[in-house]
Amino acid sequence: MLMLLLLLLLLLDTCACFAPCQLDLHLRTGTSGYLRSPGYPGRYRPGTVCRWRMTTDPGSRLTVDCPEFDLPADGSVCVDRLVATSTGVPSQGETYCGRRAFVLWSQGERLDVYLVADNRTPSEGEDSKWRSIDWLCCRSWGGRFYCRVATGPADCDCGWTFRTRIVGGVETRVNEFPMMVGLVSSRLGRVGCGGTLVTPRHVLTAAHCLRASAPEETGILIGDHDTSTGADTQATRLIRVTRFLIHPDYDWKSYKNDLAIVEAAQSVAFNRQVGPACLPFREDNATRLTAVGWGTLEFGGEAPERLRKVSLDVIDPSSCLEVYGPEKIEPGQQICTYSRGKDACQFDSGGPLLHASASGRLHLLGVISHGIGCAERNTPSVNTRVRPYLGWILENTRGESYCVM
């Protein structure tokens, strides 16, 4: 009996509930901040309850990107939970738990985020009154998370295009893809890789495109269509590069984390012919993507002078695993594509894999990475999935605003 009482006392002490952590934070448009669990990088204690209230300027909204998120869950049932709401009413919010990365956004200029380390959904008015009062809170073993909070105009725009029917392997209309850029090497004297404009000063491309290059010998070609002439569009410009930002985990042997940011020496003025792609802040299970580039039409062949596009099917990652092996494939971080007789090819690397949302806006879901030959039978191609790297992109483009569409 004495041993049982001692055990109960030990449980009650272990599950002691701590006072809520509360923070009110206002972020001006274009600024960013961080949201971390108590004790990060360690795990918070069972029974922890927090409330963070974030606001931004009128006409703006907040984006919260959580690349590292690990909250206890029992199968599909949350033990601990993070609740995010734009209404101020937790019961009307979105609930997150388990181990996964995600991005959430506010519906207006306010976002309340609650951490509750038990199995209750907070109700209105409980902000500073929650307490876990019984030892069942010990189903929680604590968790941790790290999120970046960014702000941007609610009425911003991205991903615009001239609407056309997409078919495989055909020339695009002039400036059909305003976000498309070419990376021009002064040594090659031509477009060596593709890229995608995501801010007025930043281009996403493949890391392997930059391995043998230097910023001072690279230019960003924007607004172009026919590289043999400068007369087909008045939007064409060649902009100097100030620096390369290669993903720190890029592996040149396996092509894993094949992603990089190219920073321009000056900002690009957006117009109908030149503008950014939308980043994939929302989940998107697209089954077909559009690849765009000035790459060769066959392996070892001549590169076309005019920009082309091709529609590719997204296939199960297991197909890429069979061909390339696990040492080169990370299913959650790559997109596997294959369409018979169609493919990206040499000099298309770094270019975009785009998907049109229901509103017609083009979202950058992937970056062309590598393959075996071009359009080889039963041989899929591997592309870098953009969504898992949103945190890294936001971190390295501080001060820029992004649309959540």
C-alpha positions in Angstrom: 0.0 0.0 0.0 2.8 2.4 0.9 4.5 1.6 -2.4 1.3 2.4 -4.3 1.0 5.7 -2.6 4.6 6.6 -3.4 4.0 5.6 -7.0 0.9 7.9 -7.2 2.8 10.8 -5.7 5.6 10.3 -8.2 3.1 10.3 -11.1 1.5 13.5 -9.8 4.9 15.2 -9.4 6.0 14.1 -12.8 2.8 15.5 -14.4 3.0 18.8 -12.5 1.3 21.4 -14.8 3.1 24.6 -15.5 1.7 28.1 -15.8 0.8 29.0 -19.4 3.3 30.8 -21.6 1.7 33.8 -23.3 3.0 36.2 -25.9 1.4 39.0 -27.9 3.5 39.8 -31.0 2.9 42.3 -33.8 4.9 41.9 -37.0 5.0 44.7 -39.5 4.4 43.7 -43.2 7.5 42.3 -44.7 9.1 41.3 -41.4 9.4 37.8 -39.9 9.9 36.1 -36.6 10.1 32.7 -34.9 7.9 30.4 -32.9 9.5 27.7 -30.8 8.3 25.3 -28.2 9.3 26.0 -24.6 12.8 24.6 -23.9 13.6 24.1 -27.6 15.7 22.3 -28.8 14.8 20.1 -25.8 11.3 18.8 -25.4 8.7 20.7 -23.4 7.3 19.2 -20.2 4.0 17.3 -20.0 1.2 19.6 -19.1 2.7 22.7 -20.8 0.1 25.1 -22.1 0.9 28.2 -24.2 -0.8 30.9 -26.2 0.8 33.1 -28.8 -1.2 35.9 -30.3 0.3 37.3 -33.5 -0.9 40.2 -35.5 0.3 42.1 -38.6 -0.7 45.3 -40.3 -4.1 45.8 -41.9 -4.2 44.4 -45.4 -1.5 41.7 -44.6 -1.6 38.2 -43.4 0.7 35.8 -41.6 2.3 32.6 -42.8 3.7 30.0 -40.3 6.1 27.4 -41.7 7.0 24.6 -39.3 9.7 22.4 -40.8 10.4 20.7 -37.5 7.3 19.5 -35.7 7.0 16.6 -33.3 4.0 16.5 -30.9 2.8 13.2 -29.2 0.0 11.4 -30.9 -1.6 8.0 -30.4 -2.2 6.9 -34.0 -4.7 9.4 -35.4 -5.6 10.7 -31.9 -3.7 13.8 -30.7 -2.2 13.5 -27.2 -0.8 17.0 -27.4 -1.9 19.5 -29.9 -1.2 22.8 -31.6 -4.3 24.7 -32.4 -4.2 27.7 -34.9 -7.2 30.0 -35.3 -7.7 33.4 -37.0 -11.0 34.0 -35.2 -9.7 33.9 -31.6 -11.9 30.9 -30.9 -9.7 27.7 -30.5 -12.6 25.4 -31.2 -12.8 26.9 -34.7 -9.1 26.4 -35.4 -7.0 23.8 -37.2 -5.4 21.2 -35.0 -1.9 19.7 -35.6 -0.1 16.9 -33.9 2.2 14.0 -34.7 5.5 14.2 -36.6 5.3 16.2 -39.8 6.2 19.5 -41.4 3.5 21.9 -42.4 2.6 25.5 -43.4 -0.4 27.4 -42.1 -1.6 30.8 -42.8 -4.0 33.4 -41.3 -7.3 34.4 -42.9 -6.7 38.0 -41.9 -4.3 40.0 -39.9 -4.5 37.9 -36.7 -3.5 34.4 -35.8 -3.7 32.8 -32.4 -1.6 29.6 -31.8 -2.2 27.4 -28.7 -0.1 24.6 -27.4 -2.1 22.2 -25.2 -0.2 19.2 -23.8 -3.2 17.1 -23.0 -6.2 15.7 -25.0 -8.6 18.7 -24.6 -9.5 21.3 -27.2 -9.4 24.7 -25.5 -12.6 26.7 -25.5 -13.1 30.4 -25.8 -12.0 32.4 -22.8 -9.7 29.8 -21.4 -6.5 31.5 -22.6 -4.8 31.9 -19.3 -6.9 29.5 -17.2 -6.0 26.1 -18.6 -4.6 23.5 -16.3 -4.1 19.8 -16.7 -5.3 18.5 -13.4 -5.0 14.8 -13.4 -2.2 12.3 -14.0 -3.6 11.3 -17.4 -1.6 14.1 -18.8 1.3 11.7 -18.6 0.2 10.2 -21.9 2.2 13.1 -23.1 5.9 12.6 -23.2 6.6 16.1 -24.3 7.4 17.4 -27.8 9.0 20.2 -29.7 8.6 22.4 -32.7 10.3 25.2 -34.6 8.4 27.5 -36.9 9.2 30.7 -38.9 6.5 33.4 -39.1 6.4 35.6 -42.1 4.1 38.4 -43.2 3.0 39.7 -46.6 0.3 41.6 -48.3 -3.1 39.8 -48.5 -3.8 41.2 -51.9 -0.4 40.1 -53.5 -0.3 38.3 -56.8 1.8 35.5 -58.3 1.7 32.8 -60.9 0.0 34.7 -63.6 0.2 33.4 -67.2 -1.3 33.5 -70.6 -3.9 30.7 -70.6 -3.2 28.1 -73.3 -3.8 24.4 -73.7 -0.8 22.4 -72.4 0.6 19.7 -74.7 3.9 17.9 -74.7 7.0 19.1 -76.3 5.7 22.2 -78.0 6.9 25.8 -78.2 5.4 28.1 -75.6 3.7 31.4 -76.4 5.9 34.5 -76.0 6.0 35.2 -72.2 3.5 32.5 -71.5 5.5 31.7 -68.3 6.5 35.0 -66.8 8.4 33.3 -63.9 10.7 31.4 -66.3 14.4 32.5 -66.3 17.5 31.2 -67.9 20.9 31.1 -66.1 23.4 32.3 -68.6 27.1 31.3 -68.3 29.7 33.7 -69.6 31.9 30.7 -70.3 29.3 28.8 -72.3 27.8 32.0 -73.9 24.3 30.5 -73.6 21.6 29.3 -71.2 23.1 26.5 -69.2 20.2 25.9 -66.8 16.7 27.1 -66.0 15.3 28.8 -63.0 12.1 30.2 -61.5 11.6 33.7 -60.3 10.1 33.7 -56.8 10.8 37.2 -55.5 12.0 40.4 -57.3 15.6 39.4 -56.4 15.6 35.6 -56.0 15.5 32.6 -58.4 15.1 29.0 -57.4 17.2 26.5 -59.4 19.0 23.2 -59.0 22.2 23.1 -56.9 24.1 21.1 -59.4 23.7 23.9 -61.9 26.0 26.1 -59.8 28.7 23.6 -59.0 31.1 24.7 -61.7 30.0 28.3 -61.9 30.6 31.5 -60.0 28.2 34.4 -59.4 30.3 36.9 -61.3 30.2 34.8 -64.4 26.5 34.1 -64.3 23.6 36.2 -65.5 19.8 35.9 -65.0 17.9 36.1 -68.3 14.3 37.2 -67.7 11.4 37.8 -70.0 12.9 36.0 -72.9 11.5 33.5 -75.4 13.8 33.2 -78.4 17.4 33.4 -77.3 18.7 34.0 -80.8 17.1 37.5 -80.9 16.3 40.2 -78.5 13.5 41.6 -80.6 10.7 39.0 -79.9 9.8 40.6 -76.6 10.5 43.9 -74.9 10.6 42.3 -71.5 14.0 40.6 -72.1 16.8 41.6 -69.6 20.0 40.1 -68.4 20.7 40.8 -64.7 24.0 40.3 -62.8 24.2 37.9 -59.9 25.5 38.7 -56.5 25.6 35.3 -54.8 24.6 31.7 -54.8 22.9 30.0 -51.8 23.3 26.2 -52.2 21.3 24.0 -49.9 23.6 23.0 -47.0 22.6 19.3 -47.3 23.1 19.1 -51.1 24.9 15.9 -52.1 26.5 16.1 -55.5 26.8 12.3 -55.8 23.2 11.4 -55.0 21.6 14.7 -56.1 19.6 14.8 -52.8 18.6 18.3 -51.7 19.3 19.5 -55.2 18.2 23.1 -54.6 19.7 26.5 -54.7 18.8 30.2 -54.6 20.4 32.7 -57.0 20.3 36.3 -55.8 20.2 39.1 -58.3 22.2 42.3 -58.0 19.0 44.4 -58.5 15.3 43.9 -58.1 13.1 42.9 -61.1 10.1 45.1 -61.8 7.1 42.8 -62.2 4.7 43.2 -65.2 2.6 41.1 -67.4 5.6 39.5 -69.0 7.7 39.0 -65.9 6.5 37.8 -62.5 7.0 35.2 -59.7 5.6 31.7 -59.4 3.5 31.0 -56.4 5.2 28.8 -53.8 3.3 25.7 -52.6 2.2 26.7 -49.2 -0.9 24.6 -49.5 -0.8 20.8 -50.0 -1.1 19.9 -53.6 -1.5 16.3 -54.9 -1.1 17.2 -58.6 -0.9 14.2 -60.9 0.5 16.2 -63.9 3.0 19.0 -64.0 4.4 21.2 -66.8 8.2 21.4 -67.3 9.5 24.5 -69.1 13.0 25.1 -70.5 15.4 25.7 -73.3 16.9 22.2 -73.0 17.8 19.9 -75.8 15.1 17.9 -77.7 17.1 14.7 -77.3 20.1 13.5 -75.3 23.2 15.0 -76.9 21.2 17.0 -79.4 21.0 20.6 -80.2 19.2 23.0 -77.8 16.3 24.9 -79.3 16.4 28.7 -79.4 12.8 29.1 -78.3 11.3 28.2 -75.0 9.4 24.9 -74.9 7.1 23.1 -72.5 6.0 19.5 -71.9 3.4 17.9 -69.7 4.6 15.1 -67.4 2.8 12.6 -65.3 3.6 12.4 -61.6 4.2 8.7 -60.7 4.7 6.7 -57.5 8.2 7.2 -56.0 8.6 3.5 -55.9 9.3 3.6 -59.7 12.2 5.9 -59.1 13.4 3.8 -56.2 13.6 0.8 -58.5 15.6 2.6 -61.1 17.9 4.8 -59.0 18.0 3.0 -55.6 17.5 4.4 -52.1 20.9 6.1 -52.0 19.6 8.6 -54.6 15.9 8.8 -53.8 14.1 10.5 -50.8 10.4 10.1 -51.7 9.2 12.9 -49.4 11.7 15.4 -50.9 11.5 14.5 -54.6 8.9 14.2 -57.3 9.1 11.3 -59.7 7.8 12.0 -63.3 7.4 9.9 -66.4 5.4 10.2 -69.6 6.3 8.0 -72.6 8.3 9.9 -75.2 8.3 13.1 -73.1 10.8 14.4 -70.7 13.0 17.3 -69.6 16.5 17.0 -71.0 20.0 18.6 -70.9 20.0 22.3 -70.0 16.5 22.0 -68.6 17.9 21.4 -65.1 16.9 23.9 -62.5 13.8 24.8 -64.4 10.3 24.7 -63.0 7.7 21.9 -62.7 4.5 24.0 -62.5 0.9 23.2 -61.7 -2.1 25.4 -62.3 -4.4 25.8 -59.3 -8.2 26.0 -59.6 -7.8 29.8 -59.9 -5.3 29.3 -62.8 -2.3 30.5 -60.8 0.9 28.6 -61.5 2.6 27.0 -58.4 6.2 25.9 -58.4 5.9 22.3 -57.1 9.2 21.0 -58.3 12.7 21.9 -59.7 14.1 19.7 -62.5 17.0 17.7 -61.1 18.3 14.7 -63.0 17.5 11.5 -65.0 19.1 8.8 -67.2 19.2 10.1 -70.7 16.1 11.8 -71.9 12.7 10.2 -72.4 14.2 6.7 -72.1 11.6 4.0 -72.1 10.4 3.0 -68.6 12.9 5.4 -67.0 11.4 8.1 -64.8 13.1 11.4 -64.0 13.8 12.8 -60.5 12.9 16.4 -59.5 13.3 18.3 -56.2 10.0 18.8 -54.4 9.8 22.5 -53.3 7.3 22.2 -50.4 9.7 20.5 -47.9 12.2 23.4 -48.4 9.9 26.3 -47.8 11.4 27.0 -44.4 14.9 27.1 -45.9 13.7 29.4 -48.7 12.0 31.8 -46.3 15.0 31.8 -44.1 17.3 32.8 -46.9 15.0 35.4 -48.5 14.3 37.4 -45.4 12.4 40.7 -46.0 10.6 39.3 -49.1 6.8 38.8 -49.2 5.1 35.7 -50.5 1.5 35.1 -51.6 -0.4 32.3 -50.0 -2.9 31.3 -52.7 
